[in-house]
């Protein structure tokens, strides 16, 4: 009887471990917002995007930037050259102060 339960118990333990890992990953994300903070992040993210080299997929990962705006950013960069600073992104139609403040924690800033 115990031999029949061993595979089921092993599967249960494995499932519990997987569930624990998923829950742990959710709580360790550094991009969590609190309602009182609005667009402010509780901690800075662990990753940064280089606006002068990022592809459309990377840009879409930024808050407030969807597929159309990401494509416009890439097209502008290809046509007019690198942005060099976060403020330089303002030249793209659809990017304004609100988006700039949302993405600031995620953008790799050049040394000054």
C-alpha positions in Angstrom: 0.0 0.0 0.0 2.8 2.4 0.8 4.5 1.7 -2.5 1.3 2.9 -4.3 1.3 6.2 -2.4 5.0 7.0 -2.9 4.6 8.4 -6.5 1.6 10.4 -5.5 3.4 11.8 -2.4 6.4 12.7 -4.5 4.2 14.5 -7.1 2.5 16.4 -4.3 5.8 17.5 -2.8 7.1 18.5 -6.3 3.9 20.5 -6.9 4.1 22.2 -3.6 7.7 23.2 -4.3 6.8 24.6 -7.7 3.9 26.6 -6.2 6.2 28.0 -3.5 8.7 29.1 -6.1 6.1 30.9 -8.2 4.8 32.7 -5.2 8.3 33.6 -4.2 9.0 35.0 -7.6 5.9 37.1 -7.5 6.8 38.7 -4.2 10.4 39.4 -5.2 9.6 41.4 -8.3 11.1 44.9 -7.9 8.6 46.6 -10.2 5.6 46.5 -7.8 3.6 49.6 -7.4 1.4 50.6 -4.5 -1.8 52.5 -5.2 -0.7 55.5 -3.1 2.5 55.8 -5.2 0.8 55.9 -8.6 3.6 55.6 -11.2 6.3 55.6 -8.5 8.0 52.3 -7.9 8.7 51.0 -4.4 12.2 50.1 -5.4 14.2 50.7 -8.6 14.0 47.9 -11.1 17.0 45.6 -11.6 17.1 46.1 -15.4 17.6 49.2 -17.6 16.9 49.9 -21.2 19.4 51.7 -23.5 17.2 53.9 -25.6 19.9 54.2 -28.3 20.1 50.4 -28.8 16.9 48.9 -27.6 14.7 47.0 -30.0 11.0 47.3 -30.3 10.3 44.4 -27.9 12.5 45.9 -25.2 10.9 49.3 -25.6 7.4 47.8 -25.3 8.4 46.4 -21.9 8.6 50.0 -20.6 5.5 51.3 -18.8 3.3 53.4 -21.0 4.9 52.3 -24.3 2.9 50.1 -26.6 3.7 48.6 -30.0 2.9 51.8 -32.0 5.0 54.1 -29.8 7.9 51.6 -29.6 7.9 51.4 -33.4 7.8 55.2 -33.6 10.8 55.4 -31.2 12.8 52.9 -33.3 11.9 54.7 -36.6 12.9 58.1 -35.2 16.2 56.8 -33.9 17.0 55.1 -37.2 16.1 58.3 -39.1 17.5 61.0 -36.8 20.2 59.2 -34.8 20.6 58.4 -31.1 18.7 60.2 -28.3 21.7 60.4 -26.1 19.6 61.4 -23.0 16.1 60.6 -21.7 15.0 64.1 -22.5 16.0 63.5 -26.2 13.2 61.0 -26.4 10.7 63.9 -26.2 11.3 64.5 -29.9 9.2 61.4 -30.7 5.5 62.2 -31.3 3.5 60.6 -28.5 6.2 60.9 -25.8 5.7 63.7 -23.3 6.5 64.5 -19.7 4.1 61.8 -18.3 5.8 59.0 -20.3 9.3 60.3 -19.5 8.6 60.2 -15.8 7.1 56.7 -16.0 10.1 55.2 -17.9 12.9 57.1 -16.1 13.6 54.4 -13.5 14.0 51.9 -16.4 16.3 53.9 -18.7 20.0 53.6 -18.7 21.3 57.1 -18.3 24.7 58.0 -19.8 27.4 59.2 -17.4 27.6 62.9 -17.0 
